[in-house]
Amino acid sequence: DMLHKGGVVYGAAYEINHGNYNLRHIRIDTLEELPRIQGSKYAQSYILDALPCVKNDLEAGRNVLFSGTPCQVDALRGYLRKEYDNLYTVDIICHGVPSQRLLNDYIHTISDRVDTFEFRDKEKGWKDYHIKYGVNNRYHHIHCRVSSYYEYFIQGKICRENCYSCKYASDMRYSDITIGDFWGIERMHPELFHEKKWRERMYDGISCVLVNTSCTSSMV
């Protein structure tokens, strides 16, 4: 993969600053750092600091994998203003993004001492997921349907205004690979679930991966 072959990866990570959660794109180059950019983060990530770093890595000849929302991938391409053979991009199937301020307001309604926060803890399965947060090294769970933030997010009521007229919500993709949850796979491919291995995977979740360009073969 990219990290094993000496490349670098950019993705969204939480950082706690003065009691607030800041979501921003960071650069990693080791497998040990990978968990920082994994997992669902239902807020807008700040990418401006990352853009010149991506360009510097590309100009230095490093292979770069950049992951983000479709608009962030297009923003990166607009910033670079030229194609790079050593740039690989991954976008997510995006539901829309609330603001970071709204996220922090919600977290502070839980506690002013939250030190870890995860949106999609799947200890009880893919569909019955929970928010998991930690306070003083003790972990707590909130079911998605009893979280006001989660419920309004699922209903599409708290996204940024421009998300409701997003030009990227279409079949046209701006990245090399698109990833997301394969919701509705049991309706689109019911024949798979005659096999036990697919029925078991429904607990952990099944991903959707769309290959959009021919250059992705060199990533693996």
Z-matrix of the N, CA and C atoms (Angstrom, degrees):
N
C 1 1.457
C 2 1.523 1 110.20
N 3 1.321 2 116.16 1 -178.83
C 4 1.462 3 121.81 2 -173.90
C 5 1.526 4 112.48 3 -57.53
N 6 1.325 5 118.08 4 -46.40
C 7 1.459 6 121.16 5 -176.95
C 8 1.523 7 111.87 6 -71.24
N 9 1.328 8 117.17 7 -37.58
C 10 1.457 9 120.24 8 179.14
C 11 1.524 10 111.45 9 -63.14
N 12 1.333 11 116.54 10 -29.39
C 13 1.462 12 121.01 11 -176.58
C 14 1.529 13 112.67 12 -95.55
N 15 1.330 14 116.85 13 15.37
C 16 1.466 15 120.02 14 175.17
C 17 1.511 16 115.43 15 86.08
N 18 1.339 17 117.00 16 11.41
C 19 1.449 18 119.74 17 178.12
C 20 1.518 19 112.24 18 -86.61
N 21 1.318 20 115.99 19 -179.51
C 22 1.462 21 122.04 20 179.09
C 23 1.521 22 108.72 21 -125.14
N 24 1.336 23 115.42 22 154.27
C 25 1.460 24 121.66 23 -177.12
C 26 1.522 25 109.09 24 -128.28
N 27 1.321 26 116.04 25 137.81
C 28 1.462 27 122.30 26 175.28
C 29 1.525 28 109.15 27 -115.64
N 30 1.329 29 115.33 28 132.78
C 31 1.455 30 120.08 29 178.59
C 32 1.517 31 110.48 30 -160.40
N 33 1.324 32 115.97 31 174.10
C 34 1.469 33 121.97 32 -175.18
C 35 1.521 34 111.14 33 -83.46
N 36 1.331 35 115.99 34 134.47
C 37 1.465 36 122.14 35 179.60
C 38 1.527 37 109.26 36 -140.36
N 39 1.344 38 115.59 37 146.95
C 40 1.455 39 120.89 38 174.61
C 41 1.523 40 110.49 39 -79.86
N 42 1.329 41 115.97 40 141.93
C 43 1.454 42 122.49 41 170.14
C 44 1.526 43 107.25 42 -133.90
N 45 1.322 44 116.52 43 133.79
C 46 1.464 45 120.29 44 178.60
C 47 1.523 46 108.87 45 -92.24
N 48 1.321 47 116.34 46 125.52
C 49 1.459 48 121.92 47 -178.50
C 50 1.523 49 108.73 48 -136.42
N 51 1.342 50 116.19 49 112.94
C 52 1.464 51 122.03 50 -179.63
C 53 1.534 52 111.24 51 54.72
N 54 1.310 53 116.19 52 42.36
C 55 1.459 54 120.95 53 176.35
C 56 1.512 55 115.33 54 81.51
N 57 1.341 56 117.66 55 0.53
C 58 1.463 57 121.13 56 179.60
C 59 1.516 58 110.51 57 -112.30
N 60 1.319 59 115.35 58 147.32
C 61 1.454 60 121.42 59 175.93
C 62 1.525 61 108.89 60 -86.92
N 63 1.320 62 115.97 61 120.83
C 64 1.455 63 121.30 62 173.59
C 65 1.524 64 108.20 63 -107.70
N 66 1.307 65 116.67 64 129.44
C 67 1.455 66 121.61 65 177.85
C 68 1.517 67 107.99 66 -106.02
N 69 1.334 68 115.58 67 117.10
C 70 1.455 69 119.42 68 -178.67
C 71 1.514 70 110.08 69 -144.37
N 72 1.326 71 116.26 70 158.56
C 73 1.454 72 120.84 71 177.04
C 74 1.525 73 110.18 72 -77.35
N 75 1.321 74 114.77 73 133.44
C 76 1.457 75 120.41 74 178.12
C 77 1.531 76 109.41 75 -123.56
N 78 1.297 77 114.74 76 167.12
C 79 1.469 78 122.74 77 179.15
C 80 1.521 79 108.50 78 -107.70
N 81 1.330 80 117.16 79 130.04
C 82 1.459 81 120.21 80 174.59
C 83 1.520 82 109.12 81 -127.12
N 84 1.330 83 115.56 82 152.20
C 85 1.472 84 119.64 83 177.37
C 86 1.525 85 112.42 84 -138.86
N 87 1.355 86 116.13 85 14.09
C 88 1.463 87 120.36 86 176.03
C 89 1.522 88 109.54 87 -133.97
N 90 1.329 89 115.35 88 154.03
C 91 1.463 90 120.04 89 178.17
C 92 1.523 91 111.96 90 -66.06
N 93 1.329 92 116.93 91 -29.55
C 94 1.468 93 120.65 92 -178.89
C 95 1.526 94 111.47 93 -63.77
N 96 1.322 95 117.27 94 -27.14
C 97 1.464 96 121.11 95 -179.80
C 98 1.525 97 112.90 96 -84.70
N 99 1.325 98 117.31 97 -13.07
C 100 1.456 99 121.48 98 -172.04
C 101 1.524 100 114.27 99 -55.43
N 102 1.353 101 120.37 100 -41.10
C 103 1.476 102 119.01 101 -179.91
C 104 1.518 103 114.15 102 -56.71
N 105 1.322 104 118.84 103 -23.36
C 106 1.461 105 121.18 104 -179.17
C 107 1.525 106 112.21 105 -63.65
N 108 1.336 107 116.75 106 -31.26
C 109 1.464 108 119.06 107 -176.55
C 110 1.530 109 112.29 108 -106.63
N 111 1.333 110 116.55 109 8.78
C 112 1.453 111 120.20 110 176.82
C 113 1.521 112 110.47 111 -91.10
N 114 1.322 113 115.93 112 162.62
C 115 1.461 114 120.52 113 175.59
C 116 1.521 115 113.09 114 92.27
N 117 1.323 116 114.85 115 160.77
C 118 1.461 117 121.85 116 -179.42
C 119 1.519 118 110.69 117 -79.88
N 120 1.325 119 114.98 118 137.97
C 121 1.465 120 120.68 119 179.31
C 122 1.520 121 107.16 120 -136.14
N 123 1.330 122 115.84 121 101.86
C 124 1.454 123 120.46 122 -171.32
C 125 1.526 124 111.27 123 -90.09
N 126 1.329 125 114.41 124 68.48
C 127 1.461 126 122.19 125 174.74
C 128 1.524 127 106.76 126 -162.17
N 129 1.322 128 116.54 127 168.66
C 130 1.463 129 120.06 128 -179.26
C 131 1.519 130 110.28 129 -82.09
N 132 1.330 131 116.62 130 129.46
C 133 1.452 132 122.27 131 179.02
C 134 1.528 133 110.40 132 -90.54
N 135 1.333 134 115.85 133 139.88
C 136 1.462 135 122.13 134 177.48
C 137 1.526 136 108.80 135 -82.39
N 138 1.340 137 117.64 136 124.77
C 139 1.469 138 120.19 137 -174.75
C 140 1.528 139 114.28 138 -118.67
N 141 1.333 140 118.91 139 -5.58
C 142 1.463 141 119.57 140 -171.43
C 143 1.528 142 112.43 141 -60.40
N 144 1.329 143 117.87 142 -38.55
C 145 1.467 144 119.68 143 178.79
C 146 1.530 145 112.00 144 -65.66
N 147 1.332 146 116.55 145 -28.72
C 148 1.459 147 120.57 146 -175.55
C 149 1.528 148 112.85 147 -78.66
N 150 1.319 149 117.74 148 -27.05
C 151 1.462 150 120.16 149 -172.95
C 152 1.532 151 113.47 150 -59.41
N 153 1.343 152 120.18 151 -50.58
C 154 1.467 153 118.38 152 177.95
C 155 1.522 154 113.06 153 -64.75
N 156 1.337 155 116.95 154 -29.68
C 157 1.465 156 119.83 155 177.63
C 158 1.526 157 110.77 156 -66.69
N 159 1.337 158 116.61 157 -40.78
C 160 1.461 159 120.41 158 176.24
C 161 1.526 160 110.04 159 -60.08
N 162 1.313 161 116.64 160 -45.64
C 163 1.467 162 120.28 161 -179.11
C 164 1.518 163 111.19 162 -62.54
N 165 1.329 164 117.57 163 -42.31
C 166 1.469 165 120.65 164 179.24
C 167 1.525 166 111.02 165 -61.25
N 168 1.345 167 116.85 166 -42.67
C 169 1.467 168 120.03 167 178.76
C 170 1.522 169 111.17 168 -64.10
N 171 1.321 170 116.34 169 -41.31
C 172 1.463 171 119.69 170 179.65
C 173 1.525 172 111.06 171 -64.76
N 174 1.324 173 116.41 172 -44.18
C 175 1.477 174 120.26 173 -179.73
C 176 1.520 175 111.02 174 -65.78
N 177 1.335 176 116.70 175 -27.43
C 178 1.467 177 120.44 176 178.59
C 179 1.526 178 111.91 177 -81.90
N 180 1.329 179 116.83 178 -2.38
C 181 1.457 180 120.13 179 177.37
C 182 1.516 181 115.09 180 89.75
N 183 1.344 182 117.75 181 6.24
C 184 1.463 183 120.16 182 178.03
C 185 1.524 184 109.90 183 -75.97
N 186 1.328 185 116.55 184 143.64
C 187 1.459 186 120.63 185 169.74
C 188 1.521 187 108.71 186 -74.17
N 189 1.324 188 116.79 187 132.43
C 190 1.463 189 122.13 188 -174.80
C 191 1.528 190 109.43 189 -125.53
N 192 1.329 191 115.60 190 130.51
C 193 1.462 192 122.32 191 170.94
C 194 1.529 193 107.40 192 -111.73
N 195 1.320 194 116.23 193 120.85
C 196 1.464 195 121.73 194 179.22
C 197 1.510 196 108.58 195 -114.27
N 198 1.335 197 116.96 196 126.74
C 199 1.465 198 121.31 197 179.02
C 200 1.521 199 109.51 198 -119.55
N 201 1.323 200 115.88 199 143.07
C 202 1.452 201 119.71 200 179.52
C 203 1.509 202 110.64 201 178.58
N 204 1.324 203 116.40 202 -169.00
C 205 1.459 204 120.79 203 175.03
C 206 1.527 205 108.84 204 -73.17
N 207 1.340 206 118.38 205 161.92
C 208 1.460 207 119.45 206 179.79
C 209 1.525 208 113.86 207 -56.04
N 210 1.321 209 117.17 208 -39.72
C 211 1.466 210 118.95 209 -179.68
C 212 1.522 211 111.61 210 -67.31
N 213 1.331 212 117.71 211 -32.23
C 214 1.460 213 120.34 212 177.63
C 215 1.525 214 111.51 213 -70.16
N 216 1.331 215 116.39 214 -37.92
C 217 1.467 216 119.57 215 176.50
C 218 1.525 217 109.68 216 -62.95
N 219 1.323 218 117.49 217 -44.67
C 220 1.461 219 120.34 218 179.19
C 221 1.526 220 111.18 219 -66.29
N 222 1.342 221 116.84 220 -35.49
C 223 1.467 222 120.37 221 177.04
C 224 1.523 223 110.47 222 -62.95
N 225 1.328 224 116.40 223 -40.92
C 226 1.466 225 119.52 224 177.60
C 227 1.520 226 110.53 225 -61.74
N 228 1.310 227 117.46 226 -45.76
C 229 1.463 228 120.37 227 -179.62
C 230 1.526 229 110.87 228 -63.19
N 231 1.330 230 116.49 229 -37.71
C 232 1.458 231 119.38 230 176.77
C 233 1.515 232 112.32 231 -65.76
N 234 1.330 233 116.93 232 -36.51
C 235 1.464 234 121.16 233 178.20
C 236 1.528 235 111.13 234 -67.92
N 237 1.321 236 116.79 235 -42.00
C 238 1.470 237 120.25 236 -177.23
C 239 1.528 238 112.22 237 -70.52
N 240 1.318 239 116.87 238 -35.27
C 241 1.469 240 123.90 239 175.53
C 242 1.527 241 113.91 240 63.99
N 243 1.324 242 116.89 241 14.28
C 244 1.457 243 120.34 242 171.48
C 245 1.516 244 108.47 243 -162.02
N 246 1.318 245 115.68 244 163.04
C 247 1.451 246 121.42 245 -179.40
C 248 1.528 247 110.92 246 -85.11
N 249 1.325 248 115.39 247 142.55
C 250 1.465 249 121.60 248 175.73
C 251 1.523 250 108.67 249 -123.18
N 252 1.327 251 116.13 250 129.58
C 253 1.462 252 119.69 251 178.73
C 254 1.524 253 112.19 252 -69.39
N 255 1.332 254 117.62 253 -18.91
C 256 1.463 255 121.34 254 -178.10
C 257 1.527 256 112.90 255 -100.36
N 258 1.327 257 117.16 256 15.11
C 259 1.461 258 122.06 257 176.21
C 260 1.523 259 109.45 258 -106.64
N 261 1.336 260 115.80 259 130.03
C 262 1.455 261 122.81 260 176.58
C 263 1.532 262 107.38 261 -125.71
N 264 1.308 263 115.97 262 135.79
C 265 1.460 264 119.34 263 -174.92
C 266 1.526 265 111.42 264 -125.09
N 267 1.333 266 114.88 265 142.72
C 268 1.461 267 122.94 266 177.92
C 269 1.521 268 107.83 267 -129.19
N 270 1.322 269 116.77 268 127.21
C 271 1.461 270 119.34 269 173.98
C 272 1.523 271 109.45 270 -116.66
N 273 1.316 272 115.16 271 160.24
C 274 1.461 273 121.27 272 179.51
C 275 1.529 274 109.47 273 -101.74
N 276 1.326 275 115.71 274 155.49
C 277 1.459 276 120.25 275 170.49
C 278 1.522 277 106.18 276 -73.16
N 279 1.302 278 116.24 277 104.50
C 280 1.470 279 121.61 278 -164.74
C 281 1.523 280 111.35 279 -93.66
N 282 1.326 281 114.64 280 133.32
C 283 1.463 282 123.01 281 177.31
C 284 1.529 283 111.28 282 -88.15
N 285 1.339 284 116.18 283 -11.46
C 286 1.458 285 122.08 284 -168.77
C 287 1.516 286 108.97 285 109.64
N 288 1.328 287 117.01 286 158.59
C 289 1.468 288 119.78 287 -174.98
C 290 1.529 289 111.35 288 -129.21
N 291 1.334 290 117.38 289 127.79
C 292 1.464 291 120.59 290 168.95
C 293 1.531 292 110.09 291 -72.49
N 294 1.324 293 115.75 292 170.33
C 295 1.456 294 120.41 293 178.82
C 296 1.533 295 110.74 294 -80.89
N 297 1.323 296 115.95 295 157.82
C 298 1.461 297 120.26 296 177.25
C 299 1.527 298 111.13 297 -65.94
N 300 1.316 299 117.33 298 -32.52
C 301 1.464 300 119.20 299 -179.99
C 302 1.518 301 110.35 300 -62.64
N 303 1.332 302 116.57 301 -41.75
C 304 1.453 303 119.98 302 179.19
C 305 1.520 304 110.72 303 -63.91
N 306 1.328 305 116.44 304 -40.67
C 307 1.464 306 120.29 305 177.73
C 308 1.522 307 110.84 306 -60.87
N 309 1.309 308 117.45 307 -46.07
C 310 1.458 309 120.27 308 -179.02
C 311 1.523 310 112.17 309 -66.55
N 312 1.314 311 116.44 310 -38.05
C 313 1.478 312 118.96 311 176.16
C 314 1.523 313 109.76 312 -59.00
N 315 1.341 314 116.24 313 -40.73
C 316 1.466 315 119.80 314 -179.96
C 317 1.523 316 111.12 315 -67.28
N 318 1.330 317 117.18 316 -46.33
C 319 1.464 318 120.40 317 -178.92
C 320 1.522 319 110.57 318 -59.10
N 321 1.314 320 117.21 319 -38.11
C 322 1.470 321 120.07 320 -178.94
C 323 1.526 322 111.97 321 -71.76
N 324 1.333 323 117.98 322 -19.75
C 325 1.464 324 118.59 323 173.18
C 326 1.525 325 110.65 324 -72.83
N 327 1.333 326 116.71 325 -23.12
C 328 1.467 327 121.01 326 176.61
C 329 1.522 328 109.90 327 -77.90
N 330 1.333 329 115.06 328 -52.82
C 331 1.466 330 121.20 329 179.63
C 332 1.514 331 108.16 330 -170.64
N 333 1.332 332 116.33 331 150.66
C 334 1.463 333 120.86 332 174.32
C 335 1.524 334 111.83 333 -85.07
N 336 1.348 335 115.84 334 1.82
C 337 1.464 336 118.93 335 -176.41
C 338 1.538 337 111.93 336 -122.00
N 339 1.330 338 117.00 337 26.00
C 340 1.467 339 120.37 338 177.66
C 341 1.522 340 109.34 339 -67.37
N 342 1.348 341 116.19 340 124.26
C 343 1.463 342 119.14 341 -178.90
C 344 1.527 343 113.46 342 -113.30
N 345 1.342 344 118.05 343 -13.86
C 346 1.463 345 121.60 344 171.12
C 347 1.515 346 108.13 345 -140.17
N 348 1.344 347 115.86 346 147.42
C 349 1.464 348 119.54 347 -176.15
C 350 1.518 349 108.80 348 -151.11
N 351 1.352 350 116.36 349 126.98
C 352 1.457 351 122.02 350 176.96
C 353 1.521 352 108.99 351 -131.11
N 354 1.339 353 116.06 352 133.99
C 355 1.454 354 119.43 353 -179.78
C 356 1.518 355 113.73 354 -81.76
N 357 1.322 356 117.67 355 -30.27
C 358 1.464 357 118.74 356 -171.20
C 359 1.520 358 111.24 357 -127.24
N 360 1.311 359 117.07 358 65.45
C 361 1.453 360 119.79 359 172.64
C 362 1.529 361 107.97 360 -75.29
N 363 1.347 362 116.11 361 126.00
C 364 1.466 363 120.11 362 -172.65
C 365 1.522 364 112.42 363 -115.44
N 366 1.333 365 116.66 364 31.97
C 367 1.459 366 119.43 365 177.76
C 368 1.523 367 112.02 366 -59.68
N 369 1.338 368 116.35 367 -27.71
C 370 1.462 369 120.29 368 -179.84
C 371 1.520 370 111.76 369 -107.62
N 372 1.340 371 115.76 370 18.41
C 373 1.454 372 119.63 371 174.56
C 374 1.512 373 113.73 372 114.14
N 375 1.328 374 114.00 373 172.26
C 376 1.453 375 123.17 374 -175.52
C 377 1.531 376 111.98 375 -73.05
N 378 1.322 377 116.32 376 -43.73
C 379 1.461 378 119.51 377 -173.92
C 380 1.521 379 112.56 378 -88.61
N 381 1.310 380 117.34 379 -26.94
C 382 1.458 381 121.07 380 -178.74
C 383 1.529 382 108.80 381 -102.89
N 384 1.325 383 115.66 382 65.50
C 385 1.460 384 119.65 383 -171.05
C 386 1.532 385 112.22 384 -96.19
N 387 1.328 386 114.43 385 163.84
C 388 1.456 387 122.16 386 -172.78
C 389 1.528 388 110.60 387 -133.63
N 390 1.316 389 115.32 388 155.34
C 391 1.459 390 121.26 389 161.57
C 392 1.528 391 107.27 390 -77.15
N 393 1.317 392 116.39 391 135.38
C 394 1.463 393 121.26 392 175.65
C 395 1.519 394 107.81 393 -120.59
N 396 1.312 395 116.60 394 125.85
C 397 1.461 396 119.25 395 179.00
C 398 1.527 397 109.65 396 -136.22
N 399 1.325 398 114.88 397 154.91
C 400 1.450 399 120.67 398 -179.28
C 401 1.517 400 111.82 399 -119.69
N 402 1.314 401 115.74 400 139.95
C 403 1.468 402 123.26 401 173.68
C 404 1.519 403 106.93 402 -132.71
N 405 1.329 404 115.96 403 117.34
C 406 1.468 405 120.95 404 -179.08
C 407 1.530 406 111.77 405 53.12
N 408 1.341 407 115.15 406 45.47
C 409 1.469 408 122.44 407 175.98
C 410 1.528 409 114.14 408 66.69
N 411 1.318 410 117.13 409 15.03
C 412 1.464 411 121.32 410 172.71
C 413 1.527 412 107.83 411 -112.42
N 414 1.339 413 116.34 412 132.12
C 415 1.461 414 121.09 413 -173.14
C 416 1.522 415 111.77 414 -102.27
N 417 1.316 416 114.67 415 144.08
C 418 1.456 417 122.50 416 -178.44
C 419 1.533 418 108.89 417 -134.31
N 420 1.336 419 116.04 418 157.57
C 421 1.448 420 121.29 419 -178.88
C 422 1.530 421 110.70 420 -127.02
N 423 1.329 422 115.06 421 144.33
C 424 1.462 423 122.16 422 173.37
C 425 1.522 424 106.97 423 -128.46
N 426 1.319 425 117.04 424 121.28
C 427 1.460 426 119.99 425 178.34
C 428 1.525 427 109.53 426 -63.10
N 429 1.337 428 115.46 427 142.57
C 430 1.465 429 119.84 428 -175.09
C 431 1.533 430 112.33 429 -56.59
N 432 1.326 431 117.43 430 -32.13
C 433 1.458 432 119.76 431 -175.44
C 434 1.524 433 113.97 432 -82.86
N 435 1.322 434 117.59 433 -7.00
C 436 1.462 435 119.20 434 175.65
C 437 1.525 436 111.12 435 -113.49
N 438 1.328 437 116.69 436 10.14
C 439 1.456 438 122.03 437 173.37
C 440 1.525 439 108.61 438 -97.48
N 441 1.324 440 117.41 439 122.24
C 442 1.462 441 120.13 440 -178.77
C 443 1.522 442 111.02 441 -61.74
N 444 1.338 443 116.89 442 -41.95
C 445 1.470 444 120.05 443 179.63
C 446 1.524 445 110.45 444 -61.10
N 447 1.320 446 115.60 445 -48.42
C 448 1.460 447 120.60 446 -177.59
C 449 1.521 448 111.28 447 -63.88
N 450 1.311 449 116.62 448 -44.88
C 451 1.460 450 120.52 449 -176.69
C 452 1.531 451 111.00 450 -63.26
N 453 1.335 452 116.17 451 -44.88
C 454 1.465 453 118.35 452 179.23
C 455 1.526 454 111.36 453 -69.82
N 456 1.330 455 117.17 454 -31.02
C 457 1.465 456 120.08 455 176.23
C 458 1.525 457 110.39 456 -66.14
N 459 1.336 458 117.07 457 -46.94
C 460 1.458 459 121.02 458 179.73
C 461 1.531 460 110.41 459 -60.68
N 462 1.326 461 116.90 460 -36.15
C 463 1.460 462 120.96 461 178.87
C 464 1.524 463 112.91 462 -77.74
N 465 1.332 464 116.92 463 -7.26
C 466 1.461 465 120.93 464 178.71
C 467 1.514 466 114.03 465 73.75
N 468 1.341 467 116.62 466 33.53
C 469 1.465 468 119.96 467 -174.65
C 470 1.525 469 114.32 468 -104.52
N 471 1.332 470 118.64 469 -6.49
C 472 1.465 471 118.59 470 -173.71
C 473 1.526 472 112.91 471 -126.82
N 474 1.325 473 117.65 472 18.49
C 475 1.463 474 119.47 473 179.29
C 476 1.524 475 110.32 474 -76.77
N 477 1.318 476 115.47 475 164.27
C 478 1.460 477 119.75 476 175.46
C 479 1.527 478 109.22 477 -62.72
N 480 1.322 479 116.62 478 150.65
C 481 1.462 480 120.68 479 -171.22
C 482 1.527 481 112.76 480 -57.25
N 483 1.338 482 116.95 481 -41.16
C 484 1.464 483 118.69 482 -176.89
C 485 1.521 484 112.83 483 -70.31
N 486 1.331 485 118.36 484 -14.74
C 487 1.461 486 120.08 485 177.66
C 488 1.525 487 111.96 486 -65.98
N 489 1.324 488 116.73 487 -24.24
C 490 1.462 489 120.10 488 -176.92
C 491 1.531 490 112.72 489 -79.95
N 492 1.326 491 116.95 490 -6.96
C 493 1.466 492 120.96 491 173.73
C 494 1.531 493 109.14 492 -132.38
N 495 1.326 494 115.80 493 41.96
C 496 1.471 495 121.70 494 -171.78
C 497 1.528 496 111.36 495 -75.21
N 498 1.318 497 116.63 496 125.07
C 499 1.465 498 120.19 497 179.42
C 500 1.528 499 112.11 498 -74.80
N 501 1.342 500 116.45 499 -12.93
C 502 1.470 501 120.01 500 -178.39
C 503 1.532 502 112.53 501 -88.16
N 504 1.315 503 116.90 502 -6.79
C 505 1.468 504 120.42 503 178.19
C 506 1.529 505 108.46 504 -82.99
N 507 1.320 506 115.77 505 72.17
C 508 1.464 507 121.40 506 -174.69
C 509 1.522 508 109.45 507 -156.47
N 510 1.321 509 116.09 508 177.00
C 511 1.461 510 121.13 509 176.40
C 512 1.526 511 111.85 510 -69.56
N 513 1.311 512 118.05 511 -22.36
C 514 1.459 513 121.46 512 178.78
C 515 1.520 514 109.59 513 -72.18
N 516 1.335 515 116.97 514 122.58
C 517 1.451 516 121.48 515 -179.05
C 518 1.529 517 109.52 516 -112.15
N 519 1.336 518 116.09 517 149.38
C 520 1.455 519 121.90 518 -176.62
C 521 1.524 520 112.15 519 -111.01
N 522 1.324 521 115.87 520 6.45
C 523 1.464 522 120.58 521 -176.81
C 524 1.518 523 110.15 522 -119.80
N 525 1.325 524 115.22 523 172.68
C 526 1.464 525 120.50 524 175.70
C 527 1.523 526 111.46 525 -75.99
N 528 1.338 527 116.49 526 -37.07
C 529 1.459 528 122.04 527 -178.50
C 530 1.521 529 108.92 528 -136.18
N 531 1.321 530 116.60 529 139.71
C 532 1.461 531 122.90 530 173.32
C 533 1.532 532 108.13 531 -114.80
N 534 1.333 533 116.23 532 134.45
C 535 1.461 534 120.22 533 -179.39
C 536 1.527 535 110.00 534 -128.55
N 537 1.327 536 115.00 535 157.56
C 538 1.460 537 120.09 536 176.84
C 539 1.523 538 110.19 537 177.20
N 540 1.318 539 116.42 538 177.59
C 541 1.453 540 121.34 539 173.49
C 542 1.528 541 109.41 540 -74.56
N 543 1.318 542 116.72 541 140.08
C 544 1.460 543 120.66 542 178.16
C 545 1.526 544 108.86 543 -92.03
N 546 1.340 545 115.59 544 70.25
C 547 1.446 546 119.53 545 175.89
C 548 1.527 547 109.46 546 -66.21
N 549 1.316 548 116.63 547 136.52
C 550 1.455 549 121.55 548 177.51
C 551 1.506 550 114.73 549 85.52
N 552 1.343 551 117.53 550 10.78
C 553 1.458 552 119.28 551 -179.59
C 554 1.530 553 111.47 552 -61.31
N 555 1.320 554 116.61 553 -31.56
C 556 1.473 555 119.03 554 -179.41
C 557 1.520 556 111.77 555 -67.68
N 558 1.344 557 117.69 556 -21.51
C 559 1.466 558 120.72 557 176.19
C 560 1.526 559 111.69 558 -88.90
N 561 1.331 560 116.83 559 -36.03
C 562 1.455 561 120.70 560 -178.41
C 563 1.525 562 112.33 561 -77.99
N 564 1.328 563 116.34 562 -33.52
C 565 1.463 564 120.33 563 -178.42
C 566 1.530 565 110.19 564 -133.59
N 567 1.321 566 117.90 565 63.61
C 568 1.470 567 119.78 566 -178.09
C 569 1.519 568 112.93 567 -62.67
N 570 1.340 569 117.11 568 -22.76
C 571 1.462 570 119.48 569 -178.59
C 572 1.522 571 112.22 570 -64.69
N 573 1.329 572 117.66 571 -25.94
C 574 1.465 573 120.50 572 -179.27
C 575 1.520 574 111.87 573 -64.64
N 576 1.317 575 115.78 574 -31.17
C 577 1.455 576 119.09 575 -170.25
C 578 1.526 577 113.23 576 -85.52
N 579 1.333 578 115.22 577 9.96
C 580 1.459 579 119.27 578 165.74
C 581 1.528 580 110.15 579 -76.16
N 582 1.343 581 115.96 580 -16.70
C 583 1.460 582 121.14 581 -179.96
C 584 1.526 583 109.41 582 -96.78
N 585 1.309 584 115.57 583 135.31
C 586 1.466 585 121.65 584 -176.27
C 587 1.532 586 111.80 585 -59.86
N 588 1.338 587 117.49 586 -37.99
C 589 1.467 588 119.54 587 -175.90
C 590 1.536 589 112.07 588 -62.70
N 591 1.349 590 117.17 589 -31.84
C 592 1.457 591 119.18 590 178.93
C 593 1.522 592 111.05 591 -76.76
N 594 1.323 593 117.07 592 -37.14
C 595 1.468 594 119.21 593 177.48
C 596 1.522 595 110.57 594 -62.60
N 597 1.336 596 117.31 595 -36.91
C 598 1.462 597 120.88 596 178.65
C 599 1.523 598 111.24 597 -68.54
N 600 1.307 599 116.90 598 -34.25
C 601 1.468 600 119.98 599 -178.89
C 602 1.524 601 112.38 600 -68.91
N 603 1.302 602 117.88 601 -21.24
C 604 1.454 603 120.10 602 179.44
C 605 1.524 604 111.47 603 -63.01
N 606 1.329 605 117.47 604 -22.72
C 607 1.464 606 120.05 605 178.49
C 608 1.525 607 110.36 606 -73.55
N 609 1.331 608 116.32 607 -44.35
C 610 1.467 609 120.63 608 -177.14
C 611 1.520 610 112.89 609 -84.28
N 612 1.311 611 117.09 610 -20.85
C 613 1.452 612 120.50 611 -178.90
C 614 1.516 613 111.97 612 109.80
N 615 1.313 614 115.72 613 150.87
C 616 1.462 615 122.41 614 178.56
C 617 1.521 616 107.69 615 -126.63
N 618 1.304 617 115.71 616 130.37
C 619 1.465 618 121.48 617 -175.42
C 620 1.523 619 111.51 618 -94.77
N 621 1.320 620 114.93 619 154.88
C 622 1.459 621 123.59 620 172.03
C 623 1.521 622 107.86 621 -109.67
N 624 1.324 623 117.49 622 129.82
C 625 1.457 624 122.26 623 177.87
C 626 1.523 625 108.48 624 -128.27
N 627 1.324 626 116.86 625 121.00
C 628 1.460 627 122.60 626 178.52
C 629 1.522 628 108.93 627 -110.76
N 630 1.317 629 117.21 628 123.71
C 631 1.464 630 122.07 629 177.68
C 632 1.521 631 107.55 630 -93.87
N 633 1.330 632 116.52 631 118.15
C 634 1.466 633 121.26 632 -172.03
C 635 1.520 634 114.25 633 -103.20
N 636 1.325 635 117.51 634 -21.72
C 637 1.460 636 120.75 635 -179.45
C 638 1.509 637 110.39 636 -135.14
N 639 1.313 638 115.88 637 164.77
C 640 1.469 639 120.92 638 -177.84
C 641 1.523 640 112.68 639 -80.29
N 642 1.333 641 118.35 640 -14.09
C 643 1.472 642 120.01 641 -175.32
C 644 1.514 643 112.92 642 -76.03
N 645 1.340 644 117.75 643 -9.44
C 646 1.469 645 119.61 644 -174.91
C 647 1.524 646 112.78 645 -68.86
N 648 1.316 647 118.75 646 -17.97
C 649 1.457 648 120.65 647 -178.11
C 650 1.517 649 112.13 648 -64.12
N 651 1.340 650 117.12 649 -26.10
C 652 1.465 651 120.23 650 -179.17
C 653 1.513 652 113.42 651 -83.67
N 654 1.353 653 117.21 652 -0.99
C 655 1.456 654 120.40 653 -179.74
C 656 1.500 655 112.50 654 -81.35
N 657 1.328 656 118.13 655 -22.25
C 658 1.467 657 121.25 656 -173.73
C 659 1.505 658 110.97 657 -111.85
